[in-house]
Amino acid sequence: MKETNCWIPYEQRRGHRADFKVHYRFYPEAEGGRKLLPFQGYRSDFSYEGDDLRETGVFAIHPEFEDENGDVVLDLTSPVPAEGTARM
């Protein structure tokens, strides 16, 4: 399998558009957040306030980060922006 440094957007790979878009911000380490920013392809776990994690477990979401122009970030060699928009 040939390795590539270019992300293939979900819409192209899976044939459907994102369900919704979010504005995100990764908290810096000084605010109790991340030491390093993630790269495109990052998967995150989440839960809803009030969930009993022993019963529900956690959910996973697969954001597809966008650049400042609203285009999907294709570069897999650089971290995504610390703040911006992502397709979900």
PDB file with SEQRES, HELIX, SHEET and CRYST1 records, atoms N, CA, C and O in Angstrom:
SEQRES   1 A   88  MET LYS GLU THR ASN CYS TRP ILE PRO TYR GLU GLN ARG          
SEQRES   2 A   88  ARG GLY HIS ARG ALA ASP PHE LYS VAL HIS TYR ARG PHE          
SEQRES   3 A   88  TYR PRO GLU ALA GLU GLY GLY ARG LYS LEU LEU PRO PHE          
SEQRES   4 A   88  GLN GLY TYR ARG SER ASP PHE SER TYR GLU GLY ASP ASP          
SEQRES   5 A   88  LEU ARG GLU THR GLY VAL PHE ALA ILE HIS PRO GLU PHE          
SEQRES   6 A   88  GLU ASP GLU ASN GLY ASP VAL VAL LEU ASP LEU THR SER          
SEQRES   7 A   88  PRO VAL PRO ALA GLU GLY THR ALA ARG MET                      
HELIX    1 AA1 TYR A   10  ARG A   14  1                                   5    
HELIX    2 AA2 GLU A   29  GLU A   31  5                                   3    
HELIX    3 AA3 LEU A   53  THR A   56  1                                   4    
SHEET    1 AA1 3 LYS A  21  ARG A  25  0                                        
SHEET    2 AA1 3 GLU A  83  ARG A  87 -1                                        
SHEET    3 AA1 3 GLU A  64  PHE A  65 -1                                        
SHEET    1 AA2 2 SER A  44  PHE A  46  0                                        
SHEET    2 AA2 2 PHE A  59  ILE A  61 -1                                        
CRYST1    1.000    1.000    1.000  90.00  90.00  90.00 P 1           1          
ATOM      1  N   MET A   1       0.839  -1.175   0.000  1.00  0.00           N  
ATOM      2  CA  MET A   1       0.000   0.000   0.000  1.00  0.00           C  
ATOM      3  C   MET A   1       0.880   1.234   0.000  1.00  0.00           C  
ATOM      4  O   MET A   1       1.799   1.337   0.813  1.00  0.00           O  
ATOM      5  N   LYS A   2       0.619   2.162  -0.890  1.00  0.00           N  
ATOM      6  CA  LYS A   2       1.416   3.370  -1.010  1.00  0.00           C  
ATOM      7  C   LYS A   2       1.035   4.369   0.077  1.00  0.00           C  
ATOM      8  O   LYS A   2      -0.145   4.655   0.279  1.00  0.00           O  
ATOM      9  N   GLU A   3       2.039   4.898   0.774  1.00  0.00           N  
ATOM     10  CA  GLU A   3       1.804   5.884   1.817  1.00  0.00           C  
ATOM     11  C   GLU A   3       1.675   7.266   1.181  1.00  0.00           C  
ATOM     12  O   GLU A   3       2.384   7.586   0.227  1.00  0.00           O  
ATOM     13  N   THR A   4       0.773   8.073   1.711  1.00  0.00           N  
ATOM     14  CA  THR A   4       0.555   9.409   1.172  1.00  0.00           C  
ATOM     15  C   THR A   4       0.507  10.434   2.297  1.00  0.00           C  
ATOM     16  O   THR A   4       0.183  10.104   3.438  1.00  0.00           O  
ATOM     17  N   ASN A   5       0.829  11.663   1.971  1.00  0.00           N  
ATOM     18  CA  ASN A   5       0.767  12.751   2.939  1.00  0.00           C  
ATOM     19  C   ASN A   5      -0.439  13.643   2.682  1.00  0.00           C  
ATOM     20  O   ASN A   5      -0.479  14.790   3.126  1.00  0.00           O  
ATOM     21  N   CYS A   6      -1.426  13.105   1.959  1.00  0.00           N  
ATOM     22  CA  CYS A   6      -2.599  13.890   1.586  1.00  0.00           C  
ATOM     23  C   CYS A   6      -3.874  13.198   2.080  1.00  0.00           C  
ATOM     24  O   CYS A   6      -4.105  12.021   1.804  1.00  0.00           O  
ATOM     25  N   TRP A   7      -4.688  13.946   2.808  1.00  0.00           N  
ATOM     26  CA  TRP A   7      -5.961  13.447   3.315  1.00  0.00           C  
ATOM     27  C   TRP A   7      -6.959  13.338   2.170  1.00  0.00           C  
ATOM     28  O   TRP A   7      -7.017  14.217   1.311  1.00  0.00           O  
ATOM     29  N   ILE A   8      -7.735  12.278   2.152  1.00  0.00           N  
ATOM     30  CA  ILE A   8      -8.823  12.128   1.182  1.00  0.00           C  
ATOM     31  C   ILE A   8     -10.112  12.433   1.934  1.00  0.00           C  
ATOM     32  O   ILE A   8     -10.474  11.695   2.850  1.00  0.00           O  
ATOM     33  N   PRO A   9     -10.815  13.510   1.565  1.00  0.00           N  
ATOM     34  CA  PRO A   9     -12.023  13.904   2.302  1.00  0.00           C  
ATOM     35  C   PRO A   9     -13.059  12.783   2.373  1.00  0.00           C  
ATOM     36  O   PRO A   9     -13.203  11.981   1.450  1.00  0.00           O  
ATOM     37  N   TYR A  10     -13.779  12.754   3.506  1.00  0.00           N  
ATOM     38  CA  TYR A  10     -14.810  11.741   3.712  1.00  0.00           C  
ATOM     39  C   TYR A  10     -15.845  11.762   2.595  1.00  0.00           C  
ATOM     40  O   TYR A  10     -16.302  10.709   2.151  1.00  0.00           O  
ATOM     41  N   GLU A  11     -16.219  12.962   2.137  1.00  0.00           N  
ATOM     42  CA  GLU A  11     -17.228  13.053   1.081  1.00  0.00           C  
ATOM     43  C   GLU A  11     -16.771  12.307  -0.169  1.00  0.00           C  
ATOM     44  O   GLU A  11     -17.572  11.663  -0.847  1.00  0.00           O  
ATOM     45  N   GLN A  12     -15.504  12.400  -0.460  1.00  0.00           N  
ATOM     46  CA  GLN A  12     -14.943  11.695  -1.622  1.00  0.00           C  
ATOM     47  C   GLN A  12     -14.826  10.191  -1.348  1.00  0.00           C  
ATOM     48  O   GLN A  12     -15.148   9.377  -2.213  1.00  0.00           O  
ATOM     49  N   ARG A  13     -14.368   9.823  -0.153  1.00  0.00           N  
ATOM     50  CA  ARG A  13     -14.167   8.406   0.181  1.00  0.00           C  
ATOM     51  C   ARG A  13     -15.463   7.657   0.420  1.00  0.00           C  
ATOM     52  O   ARG A  13     -15.609   6.506   0.010  1.00  0.00           O  
ATOM     53  N   ARG A  14     -16.413   8.321   1.093  1.00  0.00           N  
ATOM     54  CA  ARG A  14     -17.627   7.618   1.525  1.00  0.00           C  
ATOM     55  C   ARG A  14     -18.869   8.010   0.748  1.00  0.00           C  
ATOM     56  O   ARG A  14     -19.920   7.386   0.891  1.00  0.00           O  
ATOM     57  N   GLY A  15     -18.753   9.041  -0.074  1.00  0.00           N  
ATOM     58  CA  GLY A  15     -19.862   9.419  -0.928  1.00  0.00           C  
ATOM     59  C   GLY A  15     -21.006  10.144  -0.243  1.00  0.00           C  
ATOM     60  O   GLY A  15     -22.111  10.196  -0.784  1.00  0.00           O  
ATOM     61  N   HIS A  16     -20.765  10.709   0.944  1.00  0.00           N  
ATOM     62  CA  HIS A  16     -21.820  11.512   1.572  1.00  0.00           C  
ATOM     63  C   HIS A  16     -21.199  12.714   2.272  1.00  0.00           C  
ATOM     64  O   HIS A  16     -20.031  12.699   2.662  1.00  0.00           O  
ATOM     65  N   ARG A  17     -22.010  13.750   2.418  1.00  0.00           N  
ATOM     66  CA  ARG A  17     -21.553  14.989   3.030  1.00  0.00           C  
ATOM     67  C   ARG A  17     -21.585  14.887   4.549  1.00  0.00           C  
ATOM     68  O   ARG A  17     -22.193  13.984   5.122  1.00  0.00           O  
ATOM     69  N   ALA A  18     -20.913  15.839   5.177  1.00  0.00           N  
ATOM     70  CA  ALA A  18     -20.911  15.908   6.640  1.00  0.00           C  
ATOM     71  C   ALA A  18     -22.328  16.162   7.157  1.00  0.00           C  
ATOM     72  O   ALA A  18     -23.141  16.787   6.476  1.00  0.00           O  
ATOM     73  N   ASP A  19     -22.612  15.678   8.356  1.00  0.00           N  
ATOM     74  CA  ASP A  19     -23.924  15.885   8.967  1.00  0.00           C  
ATOM     75  C   ASP A  19     -24.072  17.299   9.525  1.00  0.00           C  
ATOM     76  O   ASP A  19     -25.154  17.885   9.469  1.00  0.00           O  
ATOM     77  N   PHE A  20     -22.983  17.842  10.062  1.00  0.00           N  
ATOM     78  CA  PHE A  20     -23.029  19.191  10.620  1.00  0.00           C  
ATOM     79  C   PHE A  20     -21.609  19.741  10.708  1.00  0.00           C  
ATOM     80  O   PHE A  20     -20.630  19.022  10.508  1.00  0.00           O  
ATOM     81  N   LYS A  21     -21.524  21.034  11.012  1.00  0.00           N  
ATOM     82  CA  LYS A  21     -20.242  21.718  11.132  1.00  0.00           C  
ATOM     83  C   LYS A  21     -20.160  22.353  12.517  1.00  0.00           C  
ATOM     84  O   LYS A  21     -21.169  22.819  13.046  1.00  0.00           O  
ATOM     85  N   VAL A  22     -18.981  22.373  13.097  1.00  0.00           N  
ATOM     86  CA  VAL A  22     -18.778  22.977  14.414  1.00  0.00           C  
ATOM     87  C   VAL A  22     -17.646  23.991  14.356  1.00  0.00           C  
ATOM     88  O   VAL A  22     -16.779  23.945  13.483  1.00  0.00           O  
ATOM     89  N   HIS A  23     -17.686  24.903  15.311  1.00  0.00           N  
ATOM     90  CA  HIS A  23     -16.529  25.759  15.574  1.00  0.00           C  
ATOM     91  C   HIS A  23     -15.844  25.131  16.774  1.00  0.00           C  
ATOM     92  O   HIS A  23     -16.501  24.846  17.775  1.00  0.00           O  
ATOM     93  N   TYR A  24     -14.560  24.913  16.697  1.00  0.00           N  
ATOM     94  CA  TYR A  24     -13.825  24.264  17.783  1.00  0.00           C  
ATOM     95  C   TYR A  24     -12.666  25.145  18.239  1.00  0.00           C  
ATOM     96  O   TYR A  24     -12.251  26.076  17.548  1.00  0.00           O  
ATOM     97  N   ARG A  25     -12.169  24.826  19.403  1.00  0.00           N  
ATOM     98  CA  ARG A  25     -10.948  25.442  19.933  1.00  0.00           C  
ATOM     99  C   ARG A  25     -10.271  24.413  20.810  1.00  0.00           C  
ATOM    100  O   ARG A  25     -10.879  23.901  21.750  1.00  0.00           O  
ATOM    101  N   PHE A  26      -9.020  24.105  20.517  1.00  0.00           N  
ATOM    102  CA  PHE A  26      -8.243  23.221  21.380  1.00  0.00           C  
ATOM    103  C   PHE A  26      -7.621  24.074  22.475  1.00  0.00           C  
ATOM    104  O   PHE A  26      -6.923  25.049  22.198  1.00  0.00           O  
ATOM    105  N   TYR A  27      -7.880  23.700  23.716  1.00  0.00           N  
ATOM    106  CA  TYR A  27      -7.298  24.433  24.831  1.00  0.00           C  
ATOM    107  C   TYR A  27      -5.795  24.178  24.878  1.00  0.00           C  
ATOM    108  O   TYR A  27      -5.354  23.039  24.730  1.00  0.00           O  
ATOM    109  N   PRO A  28      -5.005  25.233  25.084  1.00  0.00           N  
ATOM    110  CA  PRO A  28      -3.560  25.044  25.214  1.00  0.00           C  
ATOM    111  C   PRO A  28      -3.228  24.423  26.573  1.00  0.00           C  
ATOM    112  O   PRO A  28      -4.059  24.403  27.480  1.00  0.00           O  
ATOM    113  N   GLU A  29      -2.027  23.930  26.693  1.00  0.00           N  
ATOM    114  CA  GLU A  29      -1.589  23.274  27.927  1.00  0.00           C  
ATOM    115  C   GLU A  29      -1.751  24.204  29.139  1.00  0.00           C  
ATOM    116  O   GLU A  29      -2.098  23.746  30.228  1.00  0.00           O  
ATOM    117  N   ALA A  30      -1.503  25.499  28.952  1.00  0.00           N  
ATOM    118  CA  ALA A  30      -1.626  26.469  30.050  1.00  0.00           C  
ATOM    119  C   ALA A  30      -3.049  26.560  30.585  1.00  0.00           C  
ATOM    120  O   ALA A  30      -3.257  27.001  31.716  1.00  0.00           O  
ATOM    121  N   GLU A  31      -4.030  26.150  29.789  1.00  0.00           N  
ATOM    122  CA  GLU A  31      -5.434  26.167  30.211  1.00  0.00           C  
ATOM    123  C   GLU A  31      -5.929  24.759  30.534  1.00  0.00           C  
ATOM    124  O   GLU A  31      -7.135  24.522  30.602  1.00  0.00           O  
ATOM    125  N   GLY A  32      -4.997  23.828  30.734  1.00  0.00           N  
ATOM    126  CA  GLY A  32      -5.371  22.460  31.078  1.00  0.00           C  
ATOM    127  C   GLY A  32      -5.644  21.591  29.869  1.00  0.00           C  
ATOM    128  O   GLY A  32      -6.222  20.512  29.999  1.00  0.00           O  
ATOM    129  N   GLY A  33      -5.235  22.044  28.695  1.00  0.00           N  
ATOM    130  CA  GLY A  33      -5.504  21.312  27.463  1.00  0.00           C  
ATOM    131  C   GLY A  33      -4.288  20.592  26.905  1.00  0.00           C  
ATOM    132  O   GLY A  33      -3.451  20.066  27.638  1.00  0.00           O  
ATOM    133  N   ARG A  34      -4.224  20.589  25.605  1.00  0.00           N  
ATOM    134  CA  ARG A  34      -3.244  19.803  24.869  1.00  0.00           C  
ATOM    135  C   ARG A  34      -1.855  20.422  24.868  1.00  0.00           C  
ATOM    136  O   ARG A  34      -1.693  21.642  24.848  1.00  0.00           O  
ATOM    137  N   LYS A  35      -0.855  19.541  24.889  1.00  0.00           N  
ATOM    138  CA  LYS A  35       0.529  19.975  24.729  1.00  0.00           C  
ATOM    139  C   LYS A  35       0.820  20.200  23.245  1.00  0.00           C  
ATOM    140  O   LYS A  35       1.503  21.156  22.879  1.00  0.00           O  
ATOM    141  N   LEU A  36       0.302  19.321  22.403  1.00  0.00           N  
ATOM    142  CA  LEU A  36       0.515  19.399  20.951  1.00  0.00           C  
ATOM    143  C   LEU A  36      -0.835  19.345  20.240  1.00  0.00           C  
ATOM    144  O   LEU A  36      -1.762  18.680  20.701  1.00  0.00           O  
ATOM    145  N   LEU A  37      -0.937  20.042  19.127  1.00  0.00           N  
ATOM    146  CA  LEU A  37      -2.165  20.006  18.335  1.00  0.00           C  
ATOM    147  C   LEU A  37      -2.246  18.703  17.542  1.00  0.00           C  
ATOM    148  O   LEU A  37      -1.218  18.154  17.147  1.00  0.00           O  
ATOM    149  N   PRO A  38      -3.456  18.207  17.309  1.00  0.00           N  
ATOM    150  CA  PRO A  38      -3.610  16.983  16.519  1.00  0.00           C  
ATOM    151  C   PRO A  38      -3.468  17.255  15.022  1.00  0.00           C  
ATOM    152  O   PRO A  38      -3.378  18.403  14.587  1.00  0.00           O  
ATOM    153  N   PHE A  39      -3.451  16.193  14.265  1.00  0.00           N  
ATOM    154  CA  PHE A  39      -3.375  16.247  12.807  1.00  0.00           C  
ATOM    155  C   PHE A  39      -4.721  15.820  12.241  1.00  0.00           C  
ATOM    156  O   PHE A  39      -5.543  15.239  12.950  1.00  0.00           O  
ATOM    157  N   GLN A  40      -4.945  16.108  10.968  1.00  0.00           N  
ATOM    158  CA  GLN A  40      -6.158  15.639  10.298  1.00  0.00           C  
ATOM    159  C   GLN A  40      -6.219  14.121  10.460  1.00  0.00           C  
ATOM    160  O   GLN A  40      -5.198  13.441  10.353  1.00  0.00           O  
ATOM    161  N   GLY A  41      -7.399  13.598  10.716  1.00  0.00           N  
ATOM    162  CA  GLY A  41      -7.559  12.166  10.974  1.00  0.00           C  
ATOM    163  C   GLY A  41      -7.740  11.855  12.447  1.00  0.00           C  
ATOM    164  O   GLY A  41      -7.993  10.709  12.819  1.00  0.00           O  
ATOM    165  N   TYR A  42      -7.611  12.870  13.283  1.00  0.00           N  
ATOM    166  CA  TYR A  42      -7.790  12.756  14.735  1.00  0.00           C  
ATOM    167  C   TYR A  42      -9.193  12.244  15.058  1.00  0.00           C  
ATOM    168  O   TYR A  42     -10.168  12.680  14.447  1.00  0.00           O  
ATOM    169  N   ARG A  43      -9.296  11.348  15.988  1.00  0.00           N  
ATOM    170  CA  ARG A  43     -10.585  10.833  16.461  1.00  0.00           C  
ATOM    171  C   ARG A  43     -10.697  11.195  17.935  1.00  0.00           C  
ATOM    172  O   ARG A  43      -9.735  11.044  18.688  1.00  0.00           O  
ATOM    173  N   SER A  44     -11.857  11.668  18.345  1.00  0.00           N  
ATOM    174  CA  SER A  44     -11.984  12.038  19.753  1.00  0.00           C  
ATOM    175  C   SER A  44     -13.175  11.338  20.393  1.00  0.00           C  
ATOM    176  O   SER A  44     -14.203  11.103  19.758  1.00  0.00           O  
ATOM    177  N   ASP A  45     -13.006  11.017  21.656  1.00  0.00           N  
ATOM    178  CA  ASP A  45     -14.070  10.433  22.456  1.00  0.00           C  
ATOM    179  C   ASP A  45     -14.791  11.557  23.183  1.00  0.00           C  
ATOM    180  O   ASP A  45     -14.187  12.578  23.513  1.00  0.00           O  
ATOM    181  N   PHE A  46     -16.087  11.368  23.432  1.00  0.00           N  
ATOM    182  CA  PHE A  46     -16.837  12.353  24.190  1.00  0.00           C  
ATOM    183  C   PHE A  46     -17.981  11.663  24.910  1.00  0.00           C  
ATOM    184  O   PHE A  46     -18.346  10.529  24.603  1.00  0.00           O  
ATOM    185  N   SER A  47     -18.535  12.383  25.877  1.00  0.00           N  
ATOM    186  CA  SER A  47     -19.729  11.920  26.575  1.00  0.00           C  
ATOM    187  C   SER A  47     -20.610  13.138  26.827  1.00  0.00           C  
ATOM    188  O   SER A  47     -20.159  14.280  26.737  1.00  0.00           O  
ATOM    189  N   TYR A  48     -21.851  12.876  27.136  1.00  0.00           N  
ATOM    190  CA  TYR A  48     -22.795  13.945  27.443  1.00  0.00           C  
ATOM    191  C   TYR A  48     -22.842  14.155  28.946  1.00  0.00           C  
ATOM    192  O   TYR A  48     -22.724  13.210  29.726  1.00  0.00           O  
ATOM    193  N   GLU A  49     -23.016  15.410  29.340  1.00  0.00           N  
ATOM    194  CA  GLU A  49     -23.137  15.718  30.755  1.00  0.00           C  
ATOM    195  C   GLU A  49     -24.292  14.897  31.342  1.00  0.00           C  
ATOM    196  O   GLU A  49     -25.381  14.841  30.772  1.00  0.00           O  
ATOM    197  N   GLY A  50     -24.035  14.272  32.472  1.00  0.00           N  
ATOM    198  CA  GLY A  50     -25.060  13.468  33.118  1.00  0.00           C  
ATOM    199  C   GLY A  50     -25.001  11.992  32.761  1.00  0.00           C  
ATOM    200  O   GLY A  50     -25.659  11.180  33.410  1.00  0.00           O  
ATOM    201  N   ASP A  51     -24.222  11.623  31.734  1.00  0.00           N  
ATOM    202  CA  ASP A  51     -24.087  10.208  31.383  1.00  0.00           C  
ATOM    203  C   ASP A  51     -23.413   9.442  32.507  1.00  0.00           C  
ATOM    204  O   ASP A  51     -22.507   9.957  33.163  1.00  0.00           O  
ATOM    205  N   ASP A  52     -23.850   8.225  32.727  1.00  0.00           N  
ATOM    206  CA  ASP A  52     -23.143   7.305  33.608  1.00  0.00           C  
ATOM    207  C   ASP A  52     -22.260   6.473  32.679  1.00  0.00           C  
ATOM    208  O   ASP A  52     -22.749   5.573  31.996  1.00  0.00           O  
ATOM    209  N   LEU A  53     -20.984   6.768  32.654  1.00  0.00           N  
ATOM    210  CA  LEU A  53     -20.077   6.127  31.696  1.00  0.00           C  
ATOM    211  C   LEU A  53     -19.991   4.619  31.869  1.00  0.00           C  
ATOM    212  O   LEU A  53     -19.618   3.913  30.932  1.00  0.00           O  
ATOM    213  N   ARG A  54     -20.329   4.113  33.047  1.00  0.00           N  
ATOM    214  CA  ARG A  54     -20.349   2.651  33.237  1.00  0.00           C  
ATOM    215  C   ARG A  54     -21.476   2.024  32.431  1.00  0.00           C  
ATOM    216  O   ARG A  54     -21.397   0.858  32.043  1.00  0.00           O  
ATOM    217  N   GLU A  55     -22.540   2.810  32.177  1.00  0.00           N  
ATOM    218  CA  GLU A  55     -23.670   2.299  31.403  1.00  0.00           C  
ATOM    219  C   GLU A  55     -23.561   2.649  29.920  1.00  0.00           C  
ATOM    220  O   GLU A  55     -23.771   1.796  29.057  1.00  0.00           O  
ATOM    221  N   THR A  56     -23.234   3.900  29.632  1.00  0.00           N  
ATOM    222  CA  THR A  56     -23.248   4.355  28.244  1.00  0.00           C  
ATOM    223  C   THR A  56     -21.901   4.226  27.546  1.00  0.00           C  
ATOM    224  O   THR A  56     -21.841   4.153  26.319  1.00  0.00           O  
ATOM    225  N   GLY A  57     -20.823   4.198  28.322  1.00  0.00           N  
ATOM    226  CA  GLY A  57     -19.499   4.256  27.713  1.00  0.00           C  
ATOM    227  C   GLY A  57     -19.282   5.634  27.112  1.00  0.00           C  
ATOM    228  O   GLY A  57     -19.963   6.589  27.484  1.00  0.00           O  
ATOM    229  N   VAL A  58     -18.356   5.741  26.204  1.00  0.00           N  
ATOM    230  CA  VAL A  58     -18.096   7.009  25.530  1.00  0.00           C  
ATOM    231  C   VAL A  58     -18.437   6.862  24.052  1.00  0.00           C  
ATOM    232  O   VAL A  58     -18.502   5.754  23.519  1.00  0.00           O  
ATOM    233  N   PHE A  59     -18.646   7.973  23.422  1.00  0.00           N  
ATOM    234  CA  PHE A  59     -18.931   8.010  21.998  1.00  0.00           C  
ATOM    235  C   PHE A  59     -17.685   8.515  21.284  1.00  0.00           C  
ATOM    236  O   PHE A  59     -16.824   9.142  21.902  1.00  0.00           O  
ATOM    237  N   ALA A  60     -17.586   8.250  20.007  1.00  0.00           N  
ATOM    238  CA  ALA A  60     -16.451   8.738  19.219  1.00  0.00           C  
ATOM    239  C   ALA A  60     -16.979   9.618  18.095  1.00  0.00           C  
ATOM    240  O   ALA A  60     -18.052   9.376  17.543  1.00  0.00           O  
ATOM    241  N   ILE A  61     -16.208  10.634  17.775  1.00  0.00           N  
ATOM    242  CA  ILE A  61     -16.557  11.507  16.658  1.00  0.00           C  
ATOM    243  C   ILE A  61     -15.316  11.691  15.799  1.00  0.00           C  
ATOM    244  O   ILE A  61     -14.193  11.693  16.303  1.00  0.00           O  
ATOM    245  N   HIS A  62     -15.527  11.842  14.520  1.00  0.00           N  
ATOM    246  CA  HIS A  62     -14.440  11.892  13.553  1.00  0.00           C  
ATOM    247  C   HIS A  62     -14.474  13.235  12.830  1.00  0.00           C  
ATOM    248  O   HIS A  62     -15.009  13.326  11.726  1.00  0.00           O  
ATOM    249  N   PRO A  63     -13.907  14.281  13.442  1.00  0.00           N  
ATOM    250  CA  PRO A  63     -13.937  15.585  12.791  1.00  0.00           C  
ATOM    251  C   PRO A  63     -13.064  15.626  11.541  1.00  0.00           C  
ATOM    252  O   PRO A  63     -12.057  14.926  11.436  1.00  0.00           O  
ATOM    253  N   GLU A  64     -13.473  16.448  10.622  1.00  0.00           N  
ATOM    254  CA  GLU A  64     -12.678  16.696   9.416  1.00  0.00           C  
ATOM    255  C   GLU A  64     -12.409  18.205   9.419  1.00  0.00           C  
ATOM    256  O   GLU A  64     -13.281  19.002   9.071  1.00  0.00           O  
ATOM    257  N   PHE A  65     -11.217  18.575   9.807  1.00  0.00           N  
ATOM    258  CA  PHE A  65     -10.872  19.975  10.034  1.00  0.00           C  
ATOM    259  C   PHE A  65     -10.773  20.752   8.727  1.00  0.00           C  
ATOM    260  O   PHE A  65     -10.341  20.228   7.700  1.00  0.00           O  
ATOM    261  N   GLU A  66     -11.188  22.024   8.796  1.00  0.00           N  
ATOM    262  CA  GLU A  66     -11.163  22.903   7.633  1.00  0.00           C  
ATOM    263  C   GLU A  66     -10.095  23.983   7.815  1.00  0.00           C  
ATOM    264  O   GLU A  66      -9.698  24.306   8.935  1.00  0.00           O  
ATOM    265  N   ASP A  67      -9.646  24.526   6.700  1.00  0.00           N  
ATOM    266  CA  ASP A  67      -8.708  25.648   6.753  1.00  0.00           C  
ATOM    267  C   ASP A  67      -9.489  26.957   6.865  1.00  0.00           C  
ATOM    268  O   ASP A  67     -10.714  26.945   6.979  1.00  0.00           O  
ATOM    269  N   GLU A  68      -8.787  28.072   6.832  1.00  0.00           N  
ATOM    270  CA  GLU A  68      -9.430  29.386   6.998  1.00  0.00           C  
ATOM    271  C   GLU A  68     -10.399  29.729   5.868  1.00  0.00           C  
ATOM    272  O   GLU A  68     -11.205  30.649   6.008  1.00  0.00           O  
ATOM    273  N   ASN A  69     -10.332  29.004   4.750  1.00  0.00           N  
ATOM    274  CA  ASN A  69     -11.239  29.224   3.626  1.00  0.00           C  
ATOM    275  C   ASN A  69     -12.443  28.276   3.627  1.00  0.00           C  
ATOM    276  O   ASN A  69     -13.293  28.351   2.740  1.00  0.00           O  
ATOM    277  N   GLY A  70     -12.516  27.383   4.625  1.00  0.00           N  
ATOM    278  CA  GLY A  70     -13.613  26.423   4.692  1.00  0.00           C  
ATOM    279  C   GLY A  70     -13.384  25.172   3.872  1.00  0.00           C  
ATOM    280  O   GLY A  70     -14.302  24.376   3.678  1.00  0.00           O  
ATOM    281  N   ASP A  71     -12.150  24.990   3.384  1.00  0.00           N  
ATOM    282  CA  ASP A  71     -11.805  23.781   2.635  1.00  0.00           C  
ATOM    283  C   ASP A  71     -11.213  22.754   3.596  1.00  0.00           C  
ATOM    284  O   ASP A  71     -10.557  23.119   4.572  1.00  0.00           O  
ATOM    285  N   VAL A  72     -11.441  21.481   3.322  1.00  0.00           N  
ATOM    286  CA  VAL A  72     -10.885  20.417   4.156  1.00  0.00           C  
ATOM    287  C   VAL A  72      -9.359  20.477   4.123  1.00  0.00           C  
ATOM    288  O   VAL A  72      -8.757  20.586   3.055  1.00  0.00           O  
ATOM    289  N   VAL A  73      -8.744  20.406   5.298  1.00  0.00           N  
ATOM    290  CA  VAL A  73      -7.287  20.372   5.394  1.00  0.00           C  
ATOM    291  C   VAL A  73      -6.817  19.040   4.815  1.00  0.00           C  
ATOM    292  O   VAL A  73      -7.212  17.975   5.290  1.00  0.00           O  
ATOM    293  N   LEU A  74      -5.980  19.104   3.798  1.00  0.00           N  
ATOM    294  CA  LEU A  74      -5.507  17.892   3.129  1.00  0.00           C  
ATOM    295  C   LEU A  74      -4.108  17.470   3.576  1.00  0.00           C  
ATOM    296  O   LEU A  74      -3.725  16.313   3.401  1.00  0.00           O  
ATOM    297  N   ASP A  75      -3.350  18.393   4.149  1.00  0.00           N  
ATOM    298  CA  ASP A  75      -1.966  18.142   4.554  1.00  0.00           C  
ATOM    299  C   ASP A  75      -1.930  17.290   5.822  1.00  0.00           C  
ATOM    300  O   ASP A  75      -2.436  17.707   6.864  1.00  0.00           O  
ATOM    301  N   LEU A  76      -1.349  16.134   5.740  1.00  0.00           N  
ATOM    302  CA  LEU A  76      -1.230  15.241   6.893  1.00  0.00           C  
ATOM    303  C   LEU A  76       0.084  15.428   7.641  1.00  0.00           C  
ATOM    304  O   LEU A  76       0.344  14.729   8.620  1.00  0.00           O  
ATOM    305  N   THR A  77       0.909  16.360   7.191  1.00  0.00           N  
ATOM    306  CA  THR A  77       2.224  16.536   7.809  1.00  0.00           C  
ATOM    307  C   THR A  77       2.274  17.690   8.793  1.00  0.00           C  
ATOM    308  O   THR A  77       3.282  17.866   9.478  1.00  0.00           O  
ATOM    309  N   SER A  78       1.206  18.488   8.884  1.00  0.00           N  
ATOM    310  CA  SER A  78       1.163  19.638   9.789  1.00  0.00           C  
ATOM    311  C   SER A  78      -0.049  19.538  10.701  1.00  0.00           C  
ATOM    312  O   SER A  78      -1.089  19.014  10.301  1.00  0.00           O  
ATOM    313  N   PRO A  79       0.080  20.041  11.932  1.00  0.00           N  
ATOM    314  CA  PRO A  79      -1.077  20.032  12.830  1.00  0.00           C  
ATOM    315  C   PRO A  79      -2.206  20.907  12.292  1.00  0.00           C  
ATOM    316  O   PRO A  79      -1.976  21.824  11.503  1.00  0.00           O  
ATOM    317  N   VAL A  80      -3.410  20.614  12.722  1.00  0.00           N  
ATOM    318  CA  VAL A  80      -4.568  21.422  12.334  1.00  0.00           C  
ATOM    319  C   VAL A  80      -4.524  22.729  13.123  1.00  0.00           C  
ATOM    320  O   VAL A  80      -3.804  22.819  14.118  1.00  0.00           O  
ATOM    321  N   PRO A  81      -5.282  23.744  12.698  1.00  0.00           N  
ATOM    322  CA  PRO A  81      -5.320  25.001  13.447  1.00  0.00           C  
ATOM    323  C   PRO A  81      -5.820  24.793  14.880  1.00  0.00           C  
ATOM    324  O   PRO A  81      -6.619  23.895  15.143  1.00  0.00           O  
ATOM    325  N   ALA A  82      -5.344  25.626  15.789  1.00  0.00           N  
ATOM    326  CA  ALA A  82      -5.763  25.533  17.199  1.00  0.00           C  
ATOM    327  C   ALA A  82      -7.229  25.884  17.369  1.00  0.00           C  
ATOM    328  O   ALA A  82      -7.861  25.463  18.338  1.00  0.00           O  
ATOM    329  N   GLU A  83      -7.775  26.654  16.431  1.00  0.00           N  
ATOM    330  CA  GLU A  83      -9.167  27.060  16.479  1.00  0.00           C  
ATOM    331  C   GLU A  83      -9.674  27.174  15.045  1.00  0.00           C  
ATOM    332  O   GLU A  83      -8.945  27.600  14.150  1.00  0.00           O  
ATOM    333  N   GLY A  84     -10.913  26.796  14.842  1.00  0.00           N  
ATOM    334  CA  GLY A  84     -11.462  26.885  13.500  1.00  0.00           C  
ATOM    335  C   GLY A  84     -12.776  26.145  13.369  1.00  0.00           C  
ATOM    336  O   GLY A  84     -13.546  26.041  14.325  1.00  0.00           O  
ATOM    337  N   THR A  85     -13.026  25.628  12.164  1.00  0.00           N  
ATOM    338  CA  THR A  85     -14.245  24.875  11.910  1.00  0.00           C  
ATOM    339  C   THR A  85     -13.893  23.451  11.480  1.00  0.00           C  
ATOM    340  O   THR A  85     -12.823  23.185  10.933  1.00  0.00           O  
ATOM    341  N   ALA A  86     -14.828  22.558  11.749  1.00  0.00           N  
ATOM    342  CA  ALA A  86     -14.645  21.157  11.360  1.00  0.00           C  
ATOM    343  C   ALA A  86     -15.977  20.584  10.938  1.00  0.00           C  
ATOM    344  O   ALA A  86     -17.025  20.916  11.492  1.00  0.00           O  
ATOM    345  N   ARG A  87     -15.917  19.722   9.954  1.00  0.00           N  
ATOM    346  CA  ARG A  87     -17.105  18.988   9.496  1.00  0.00           C  
ATOM    347  C   ARG A  87     -17.216  17.724  10.320  1.00  0.00           C  
ATOM    348  O   ARG A  87     -16.218  17.079  10.640  1.00  0.00           O  
ATOM    349  N   MET A  88     -18.451  17.379  10.659  1.00  0.00           N  
ATOM    350  CA  MET A  88     -18.688  16.182  11.473  1.00  0.00           C  
ATOM    351  C   MET A  88     -19.667  15.270  10.748  1.00  0.00           C  
ATOM    352  O   MET A  88     -20.008  14.201  11.256  1.00  0.00           O  
TER     353      MET A  88                                                      
END                                                                             
